[in-house]
Amino acid sequence: MELQQLRYFDEVARTQHVTNSAKKLNVAQPALTQSIRRLERELGVTLFERVGRNVRLTACGDALQKRVAPLLAALDELPEELAVVAGQQRAAVHLAIESASGLAVDAIAAYRLAHPDARFVVTQEASSRRWDLRVRTVRAESADPRARRFFERIGIAVPAERASQEPLPLSDLADEPFICLAGSRTFRAVCDEACAHAGFVPRVAFESDSPAVVKNMIGLGLGVGFWPERSWGGLDDSSARLASIADAPFARTIEIAPTSGPLSKEAAAFHGFLVSFFEERWREPSPLCS
């Protein structure tokens, strides 16, 4: 087994999508597929099985990923740790941003205005990488007493001519083209469940891994889409309006949680700033009607 093979395997295991992994790794999809197949031949087991356009880990693949992920993470952290020991740089704050990514990145930018030497390492998930702070959507109250939770309703962005002061039944949008986040996102899962409860599967016209792209396309009136009231802010374009959804309850809870271990001085300072930054946004008037 080569280190590159294991890195390729780990990336596909985390995304469960060969095409997206190839783009992220900046390699051709056939080359990535052949690398995985060579690894399977060397180990004598099947690591992935296809599910539609995606893949998922087999039992053997899951076992390998659990062993490989922490090893790769430790290797990736070595240069930073050695530089910190040598006194060449400050320790970085490791963030796992799984929800409210735009707001979390705005917080990083604001923090660095006052602390230009602050360093950050950001990932989109926390399952296999070291993290100091995690921002994610939770389905229930967390048992972690150190976690800070922020509740927000989810509305719907519709063309301006369809806007109304009254809450809009979700079932009325069954035939509309939806602009959505990619299916791996927790926010997308929450929205799909709401549509299922209303008796339909959303007709997806476009989906993206980028919340910014989804937000901009909805804001331009290119389709309808779900819109969290606080973390995404207001609409920037007059061709669309935000409407409340009559099918209650439709909301989510965003959690900011520190790692279970002690935080570094840098991580602890940013943790307090991040919570305050979210609190300030939550104090602003909601763009959704009551």
C-alpha positions in Angstrom: 0.0 0.0 0.0 1.2 3.5 -0.9 0.5 6.6 1.0 -1.1 8.2 -2.1 -3.5 5.2 -2.4 -4.5 5.5 1.2 -5.2 9.3 0.8 -7.3 8.6 -2.3 -9.2 5.9 -0.5 -9.8 8.1 2.5 -11.1 11.0 0.4 -13.6 8.7 -1.5 -14.6 7.1 1.8 -15.5 10.5 3.3 -17.4 11.9 0.2 -18.8 8.6 -1.0 -18.6 10.1 -4.5 -15.8 9.3 -7.0 -16.3 12.3 -9.3 -16.4 14.8 -6.5 -13.4 13.3 -4.9 -11.4 13.4 -8.2 -12.2 17.1 -8.5 -11.1 17.8 -5.0 -7.9 15.8 -5.4 -7.2 17.3 -8.8 -6.8 14.0 -10.5 -8.6 12.3 -13.4 -11.6 10.2 -12.4 -10.2 7.1 -14.2 -6.9 7.4 -12.4 -8.6 7.6 -9.0 -10.8 4.6 -9.8 -7.7 2.6 -10.9 -5.9 3.5 -7.7 -8.8 2.2 -5.6 -9.0 -1.0 -7.6 -5.2 -1.6 -7.2 -5.6 -1.1 -3.4 -8.5 -3.6 -3.4 -6.4 -6.1 -5.4 -3.5 -5.7 -3.0 -5.7 -6.2 0.1 -7.8 -9.0 -1.6 -11.1 -7.4 -0.5 -13.8 -5.1 -1.9 -13.7 -1.6 -0.3 -16.7 0.1 -2.0 -20.0 -0.9 -3.5 -21.9 1.3 -6.0 -25.2 2.9 -4.9 -26.7 4.8 -7.9 -24.3 7.5 -8.8 -22.5 7.3 -5.4 -20.5 4.6 -3.6 -20.5 3.4 -0.1 -18.1 1.5 2.1 -18.3 -2.2 2.5 -17.6 -3.7 5.9 -14.0 -4.1 4.9 -13.8 -0.6 3.6 -15.3 0.8 6.8 -12.8 -1.1 8.9 -9.9 0.2 6.8 -11.1 3.8 6.9 -11.4 3.7 10.7 -7.7 2.7 10.9 -6.4 4.9 8.1 -8.1 8.2 8.9 -6.4 9.0 12.2 -3.0 8.0 10.8 -3.4 10.4 7.8 -4.7 13.2 10.1 -1.6 12.7 12.3 0.7 12.9 9.3 -1.0 16.1 8.1 -0.6 17.8 11.4 3.1 17.0 11.8 4.5 20.1 9.9 2.3 22.4 11.9 3.2 20.8 15.2 6.9 20.9 14.5 6.7 24.5 13.4 4.9 25.4 16.6 7.6 23.5 18.7 10.3 25.4 16.8 8.5 28.7 17.6 8.0 29.6 14.0 4.3 30.1 14.1 1.2 30.1 16.4 -0.9 27.0 16.7 -3.8 26.9 14.3 -7.4 26.7 15.3 -9.0 23.6 13.7 -12.6 24.1 12.7 -15.1 21.5 11.4 -17.8 23.6 9.7 -20.7 21.4 8.7 -23.5 24.0 8.9 -23.8 27.8 8.6 -20.5 27.9 6.7 -21.0 31.4 5.3 -21.6 32.9 8.8 -18.7 30.9 10.2 -16.3 32.1 7.5 -17.5 35.7 8.1 -16.6 35.2 11.8 -13.1 34.1 10.8 -12.7 37.1 8.6 -13.8 39.5 11.4 -11.6 37.8 14.0 -8.5 38.1 11.8 -9.1 41.9 11.4 -8.2 42.2 15.1 -5.8 39.2 15.2 -4.0 39.1 11.8 -1.6 36.4 13.0 -4.4 34.0 13.8 -4.3 30.7 11.8 -7.2 28.4 10.9 -7.5 25.0 9.4 -11.0 24.4 8.1 -12.7 21.1 7.1 -16.3 20.3 6.2 -16.7 17.3 8.5 -15.4 16.1 11.8 -15.6 12.3 11.5 -12.0 11.7 10.6 -10.0 14.8 11.3 -8.8 16.6 14.4 -11.0 19.6 15.3 -11.1 22.2 18.1 -14.5 23.6 17.3 -17.4 22.2 15.4 -20.4 24.0 13.8 -23.2 21.6 12.8 -26.9 21.1 12.6 -28.2 18.8 15.4 -31.6 17.1 15.4 -32.0 17.0 19.1 -30.6 18.8 22.2 -27.0 18.0 22.8 -25.9 16.6 26.1 -22.6 18.5 25.9 -23.0 21.3 28.5 -20.2 23.3 26.8 -22.1 23.5 23.5 -24.0 26.6 22.5 -27.1 26.1 20.4 -28.9 28.5 18.0 -32.5 27.8 16.9 -33.7 29.2 13.6 -36.8 28.7 11.4 -36.5 27.6 7.8 -38.5 29.6 5.2 -38.8 29.3 1.5 -37.5 31.8 -1.1 -40.0 32.2 -4.0 -40.4 34.5 -7.0 -41.5 38.0 -5.9 -44.9 37.6 -7.6 -45.7 34.6 -5.4 -44.8 36.3 -2.2 -47.5 36.7 0.4 -47.9 37.9 3.9 -49.5 34.6 4.9 -47.4 31.4 5.5 -47.1 29.3 2.4 -48.2 25.6 2.5 -45.2 23.6 1.4 -47.4 21.3 -0.7 -48.2 24.3 -3.0 -44.6 24.1 -4.2 -44.6 20.4 -5.2 -44.3 21.3 -8.9 -41.7 24.1 -8.6 -38.0 23.7 -9.5 -35.9 23.5 -6.4 -32.4 24.8 -5.9 -30.8 22.6 -3.2 -27.6 21.8 -1.4 -26.1 18.5 -2.3 -27.6 15.5 -0.6 -24.7 14.9 1.8 -25.5 18.1 3.8 -27.5 17.8 7.0 -29.5 20.9 6.0 -30.6 19.1 2.8 -31.7 16.1 4.8 -33.9 18.3 7.1 -35.5 19.9 4.0 -36.1 16.6 2.2 -37.8 15.2 5.3 -40.1 18.3 5.4 -41.1 17.7 1.8 -41.8 14.1 2.4 -44.0 15.1 5.3 -45.9 17.4 2.9 -46.4 14.5 0.5 -43.9 15.1 -2.3 -40.3 14.7 -3.4 -38.7 18.0 -4.5 -38.1 18.4 -8.2 -34.4 19.4 -8.1 -33.4 21.7 -10.9 -29.9 22.3 -9.6 -27.8 21.2 -6.6 -24.4 22.3 -5.4 -22.0 21.5 -2.5 -21.6 25.3 -2.1 -24.2 27.1 0.1 -23.1 30.4 -1.5 -24.0 29.1 -5.0 -27.4 27.8 -3.8 -28.1 31.0 -2.0 -27.2 33.2 -5.0 -29.2 31.1 -7.4 -32.3 31.2 -5.2 -31.8 34.9 -4.6 -31.8 35.5 -8.4 -35.2 33.8 -8.7 -33.9 30.8 -10.7 -35.9 28.4 -8.6 -37.5 28.1 -5.2 -35.4 27.0 -2.2 -35.3 26.6 1.5 -33.7 29.5 3.4 -32.7 29.5 7.1 -33.8 32.8 8.6 -30.7 33.7 10.6 -27.6 32.0 9.3 -28.2 33.0 5.6 -29.4 36.6 6.4 -31.7 38.4 4.0 -32.2 38.1 0.2 -30.1 40.5 -1.8 -32.2 40.5 -5.0 -35.6 41.9 -5.6 -36.7 39.1 -7.9 -37.3 36.8 -5.0 -39.0 37.1 -1.6 -38.8 35.1 1.6 -42.0 33.4 2.8 -42.8 31.5 6.0 -43.8 27.9 5.7 -47.2 26.9 7.1 -46.1 23.3 7.7 -44.9 23.6 11.3 -42.6 22.9 12.9 -39.9 23.5 10.2 -36.7 24.6 11.8 -33.2 23.5 12.7 -30.7 24.0 15.6 -27.1 24.9 14.9 -24.6 23.9 17.5 -21.1 25.3 18.3 -19.3 22.7 20.3 -15.7 22.5 21.5 -13.7 19.3 21.4 -13.9 17.1 24.5 -10.3 17.8 25.4 -8.7 21.0 26.6 -8.6 23.9 24.1 -5.5 25.7 23.2 -5.3 29.4 24.1 -5.9 30.3 20.4 -8.9 28.0 20.1 -10.5 29.1 23.4 -10.2 32.8 22.3 -11.8 32.2 19.0 -14.5 30.0 20.6 -15.8 32.9 22.6 -15.6 35.2 19.6 -17.5 32.8 17.4 -20.3 32.3 19.9 -20.6 36.1 20.3 -20.6 36.6 16.5 -23.6 34.1 16.2 -25.4 35.7 19.1 -25.1 39.1 17.4 -26.7 37.7 14.2 -29.5 36.1 16.1 -30.4 39.4 17.7 -31.0 41.0 14.3 -34.6 41.2 13.0 -35.7 38.1 11.2 -36.3 38.5 7.4 -39.2 36.0 7.8 -42.6 37.2 8.8 -43.9 35.8 12.1 
